[in-house]
Amino acid sequence: MNPKVDERLDALLAWLLPPQCTLCGAAGSERLPLCDACRGELPYLGRACERCAQPLPVAGVCGRCLRHPPPQDRAHAAFHYAAPLDRLVQRLKFGRRLGLARLTGALLAKAAQSEHWERPELLIPVPLHDMRLRQRGYDQAQAIAREAGRRLGIPVDAQACRRVRATAPQTGLALADRRRNVRGAFAVPKPPAARHVAVVDDVMTTGATAGALALALKRAGVARVDVWALCRAGR
């Protein structure tokens, strides 16, 4: 849908149903379900490594990425994985609060616009394995990507990639173990025609998962793969 049409629809809905702030319940805005006070308290990421989005004191590429360049060409994250976004992500991911995808996707889209992230031709959400998808009922990365894509006017392809191996949870694993855990976990049965895509995820920690997907996409013929994450957690 045309983003300008979306803006008019959002304005109409805001007039019919005045939006509330998702965090505190105060009046929100027509384009973002947050009040000004809560928006000001969001943990914006700021300067970060261009390849892995690890926070840095100055813009550039971190030492680890200089020594061992990751599969993705660029990586962007909008926020630190800290309050209140950590709670929102957990509620979206495990609390069956699919409605939170509207806020998280809107925040990702706003960051991409305000920080001038280079625009890809296509957004590809990090897929869940079929078993995990059946358990959860939805893919939170896909929900975030669809809302961000709607607001930015960028198509989303959730069919190009599949998670072909049910991996163990990454939480608590060291970097090397995370990389082994997701090695060969993704396949690209329907390679996208786009030359430049962005992989979308909710939280980027070490980058192992997004990197494994980026590598699969590049092996399938995609020229440039970026990573767009809502939040960046510490390594």
VENVENPE-V306053 format. One record per residue. OMEGA is omega in radians with two decimals (999 if undefined). Layout:
# VENVENPE-V306053
<<OMEGA> <OMEGA>>
This chain:
# VENVENPE-V306053
<<3.12> <3.14> <3.13> <3.06> <3.09> <3.14> <3.14> <3.10> <3.11> <3.14> <3.12> <3.12> <3.12> <3.11> <-3.13> <-3.11> <-3.09> <-3.06> <3.07> <3.08> <-3.13> <-3.04> <-3.04> <3.11> <3.08> <-3.13> <3.07> <3.12> <-3.11> <-3.11> <-3.10> <-3.10> <3.09> <3.01> <-3.10> <-3.11> <-3.13> <3.11> <3.13> <-3.14> <-3.14> <-3.06> <-3.11> <-3.04> <-3.10> <-3.07> <-3.10> <3.10> <-3.10> <-3.07> <-3.10> <3.11> <3.04> <-3.14> <3.14> <3.08> <3.10> <3.14> <3.12> <-3.12> <-3.10> <-3.11> <-3.12> <-3.13> <3.04> <-3.12> <-3.09> <-3.09> <3.14> <-3.12> <-3.11> <-3.13> <3.08> <3.05> <3.13> <2.98> <-3.08> <-2.98> <2.87> <3.05> <-3.05> <-3.14> <-0.01> <-3.04> <3.11> <3.12> <3.13> <-3.14> <3.12> <3.12> <3.09> <-3.01> <-3.01> <-3.07> <3.14> <3.10> <-3.07> <3.12> <3.12> <3.09> <3.12> <-3.14> <-3.08> <3.08> <3.10> <3.11> <3.11> <3.13> <-3.14> <3.10> <3.13> <3.13> <-3.03> <-3.14> <3.08> <3.03> <-3.11> <-2.98> <3.07> <3.07> <-2.97> <3.00> <3.13> <3.13> <3.04> <-3.05> <2.96> <2.99> <-3.09> <3.14> <3.12> <3.12> <3.11> <-3.14> <-3.04> <3.14> <3.11> <3.12> <-3.07> <3.11> <3.10> <3.14> <3.11> <-3.12> <-3.11> <3.11> <3.11> <3.13> <3.11> <-3.10> <-3.10> <-3.08> <3.12> <3.14> <3.13> <3.10> <3.14> <-3.10> <-3.06> <-3.04> <3.08> <2.98> <-2.99> <3.14> <3.13> <-3.08> <3.04> <3.07> <-3.11> <-3.08> <3.09> <-3.14> <3.03> <-3.07> <-3.12> <3.12> <3.10> <-3.14> <3.09> <-3.08> <-3.07> <3.14> <-3.14> <-3.08> <-3.05> <3.03> <-3.12> <-3.10> <-3.14> <-3.09> <3.14> <3.11> <-3.09> <3.07> <-3.09> <3.13> <3.03> <3.04> <-3.08> <3.09> <-3.14> <-3.10> <3.03> <-3.13> <3.06> <-3.09> <-3.09> <-3.11> <3.14> <3.12> <3.11> <3.11> <3.10> <3.14> <3.11> <3.13> <3.12> <3.09> <3.11> <3.04> <3.11> <-3.04> <-3.09> <3.10> <3.02> <3.04> <3.04> <3.12> <3.06> <-3.06> <3.03> <3.09> <3.09> <3.14> <999>>
